[in-house]
Amino acid sequence: MRFHTILLLALSILTQVSASSAAGPWQIVAFWYAYRISINAFGVDENKIAPEGRGSLSDGSCTFAEFAEYTRHRTKRGTPFPEGLLGADLTPDPLAAVTEIQKSGYKTSQYIDTYTLLPEKYATRDKNIKMPRFPEQIAALNEYVDEARVYMMNTQGLTQESIDSLPEFQNLKLAIRGTLDARRADFNSITLPKLTKALQDEKINPVVKLVIAVDLTTYYELDIDAIISRASNITDARTVVERIVAQVMEGDDQTVRHGDLIMELNKWERDFS
């Protein structure tokens, strides 16, 4: 086995240890900002994200910690979200919020309770599964945020530019990127060694690139453009690379789930552009 393949395998093992829980804090922050945007647009009573949650803020809505605890999926092995974390700050810096969650000792791999978060979409709890598919939840939140954006433009006289400048929207975009980075790191830890080996079997030299995430952590992913551009026959190389990527992406349920989620997060991020 070539040296760089061994290196990629080692890197993937190191990444996979922490990546699954690394996305947890970012997801909480992203969902919080979707909640606040919906509250700002429709008010507490008409909000569709965690609509039954009531907290200590003057309008009856939840603080960050109250929201995180209210939407946490409660299990015997779970741990409560730290009470009072981030106080009554409605627009905490996403990276600072993630850091505080990580420092608090909270078990960040815990599920968010979809039935509490999105009761209009999931009115009946399925006892046979832990939670509905995560990409569907992301799509629902994207839909609700878009509804809030349109409503604010139609009723509050805000332009697209003024909405994009609001801290809630800016911070949500950053939180989506943080979630996407963590998920992509996890995804690549699973797929990169498979892709590398499959390309080598086809006599194609794999090229990987270092990606710097928003929290300045790093991960590696396949540089498809570089692989194709360096090939002697670009058309043939593109065909082979696309076939290999498609085969690996459809290889097992875990890979498919990761891929579907990343595509939905990518769509949510693009919708902010």
HUQUI-V624215 format. One record per residue. N is the residue number from 0. PHI is phi in whole degrees, 0 to 359 (* if undefined). PSI is psi as a letter, one per 20 degrees, with the letter a starting at -180 (none if undefined). D_FIRST is the distance of its C-alpha to the first C-alpha in Angstrom with 2 decimals. Layout:
n=<N N>
phi=<PHI PHI>
psi=<PSI PSI>
d_first=<D_FIRST D_FIRST>
This chain:
n=<0 1 2 3 4 5 6 7 8 9 10 11 12 13 14 15 16 17 18 19 20 21 22 23 24 25 26 27 28 29 30 31 32 33 34 35 36 37 38 39 40 41 42 43 44 45 46 47 48 49 50 51 52 53 54 55 56 57 58 59 60 61 62 63 64 65 66 67 68 69 70 71 72 73 74 75 76 77 78 79 80 81 82 83 84 85 86 87 88 89 90 91 92 93 94 95 96 97 98 99 100 101 102 103 104 105 106 107 108 109 110 111 112 113 114 115 116 117 118 119 120 121 122 123 124 125 126 127 128 129 130 131 132 133 134 135 136 137 138 139 140 141 142 143 144 145 146 147 148 149 150 151 152 153 154 155 156 157 158 159 160 161 162 163 164 165 166 167 168 169 170 171 172 173 174 175 176 177 178 179 180 181 182 183 184 185 186 187 188 189 190 191 192 193 194 195 196 197 198 199 200 201 202 203 204 205 206 207 208 209 210 211 212 213 214 215 216 217 218 219 220 221 222 223 224 225 226 227 228 229 230 231 232 233 234 235 236 237 238 239 240 241 242 243 244 245 246 247 248 249 250 251 252 253 254 255 256 257 258 259 260 261 262 263 264 265 266 267 268 269 270 271 272>
phi=<* 292 300 290 291 299 298 297 298 297 297 293 296 298 292 292 301 248 291 297 275 294 286 306 298 296 295 300 295 298 292 299 290 298 298 294 297 294 298 298 279 251 84 298 287 257 294 256 259 47 292 271 288 230 225 265 289 300 271 90 277 267 287 303 295 295 296 298 287 296 266 284 283 276 225 297 267 284 235 296 289 304 296 79 299 73 59 259 293 273 228 294 301 304 294 296 296 299 298 295 296 296 288 287 87 296 283 282 274 293 286 272 282 298 291 278 289 229 295 293 278 230 282 244 285 271 283 270 230 293 206 299 301 296 302 294 294 299 298 294 295 301 298 293 294 295 299 295 300 297 297 295 291 280 248 250 70 272 270 301 295 291 294 298 275 294 300 298 287 297 288 297 300 293 293 297 298 297 298 296 301 296 291 294 299 296 300 291 295 272 267 299 299 295 296 299 295 297 293 297 298 266 63 250 282 291 234 244 232 273 250 260 283 295 267 72 287 231 207 249 215 293 262 296 300 292 300 291 294 270 284 290 238 297 297 296 298 299 298 294 299 298 294 295 300 297 295 292 297 259 291 205 298 297 295 298 298 300 297 297 294 297 298 289 294 301 296 299 295 297 295 271 276>
psi=<p q g h g g g h g g h h g g g h h i h h i h h g h h g g g g h g h g g h g h g h g i r g h i q i o l h i p p b i q h j i r q r g h g g h h h j p o p r h i r q q p p p j p j c j p i l q p g g h g g g h g h h i j q n i j q q p o h h h g m h h h n h p p o i i q g q r p h h h g g h g g g g h h h g g g g g h h h h j k q r g g h g h i q h g h g h g g h h g g g g g g g h h g g g h h g h g h g g g g h g h h j k p o q p q q p p o r h j j r q r q r p n g g h g g h i q h n g g g g g g g g h g g g g g g h j h r h g g g g g g g g h h h h g g g g h i i none>
d_first=<0.00 3.77 6.54 8.55 6.67 6.88 10.29 11.31 10.84 12.90 15.33 15.86 16.82 19.19 20.68 21.32 23.34 26.03 25.94 27.90 30.81 30.49 31.90 34.90 37.07 36.53 37.57 40.69 41.63 41.09 43.16 45.80 46.27 46.52 49.18 51.07 51.09 52.54 55.12 56.13 56.67 58.30 59.45 58.77 60.65 59.10 55.52 53.04 50.17 50.84 54.47 55.97 54.66 57.41 57.13 59.10 59.15 62.57 61.88 60.56 56.91 54.13 52.73 48.96 48.78 51.24 49.28 45.96 47.68 49.64 46.60 44.42 43.64 45.34 43.82 44.59 41.42 41.85 43.28 46.02 45.39 46.92 50.56 51.73 48.35 48.91 52.62 54.47 52.40 52.02 49.62 47.26 44.55 41.43 39.08 41.78 42.33 38.67 38.64 41.82 40.46 37.35 39.60 42.04 39.89 40.20 37.66 36.12 34.22 37.60 38.52 41.21 43.98 44.06 47.43 48.97 47.29 47.99 50.84 52.10 48.82 48.26 51.72 50.89 48.40 46.07 45.95 43.06 40.48 39.79 40.14 40.19 37.16 36.38 36.11 39.68 40.86 39.42 41.16 44.40 44.33 43.67 46.67 48.90 48.10 48.85 52.12 53.01 52.31 54.56 57.23 57.35 57.76 60.53 62.47 61.85 62.10 58.63 56.75 53.05 52.66 54.60 52.63 49.31 50.70 51.53 49.46 48.70 47.05 45.26 43.92 42.91 40.87 39.06 38.53 37.07 34.61 33.71 33.20 31.10 28.86 28.33 27.69 25.28 23.29 23.20 22.42 19.46 18.05 18.03 17.19 14.92 11.55 13.01 14.21 11.13 9.27 12.69 13.27 10.26 11.50 14.81 13.81 14.82 13.50 13.50 15.99 16.78 20.05 21.55 24.53 27.40 29.31 33.09 32.94 30.72 27.68 24.48 21.65 19.03 19.33 18.27 20.51 21.50 24.28 22.21 19.64 22.64 24.65 22.10 21.74 23.94 25.52 26.05 27.77 25.15 22.33 24.44 25.04 21.43 20.42 23.50 22.82 19.30 20.69 23.62 21.67 19.58 22.81 24.63 22.03 23.87 27.00 25.48 23.68 26.92 29.02 27.04 27.19 30.90 31.73 30.02 31.89 35.13 34.64 33.90 37.14 39.08 37.93 38.81 42.21 42.99 42.36>
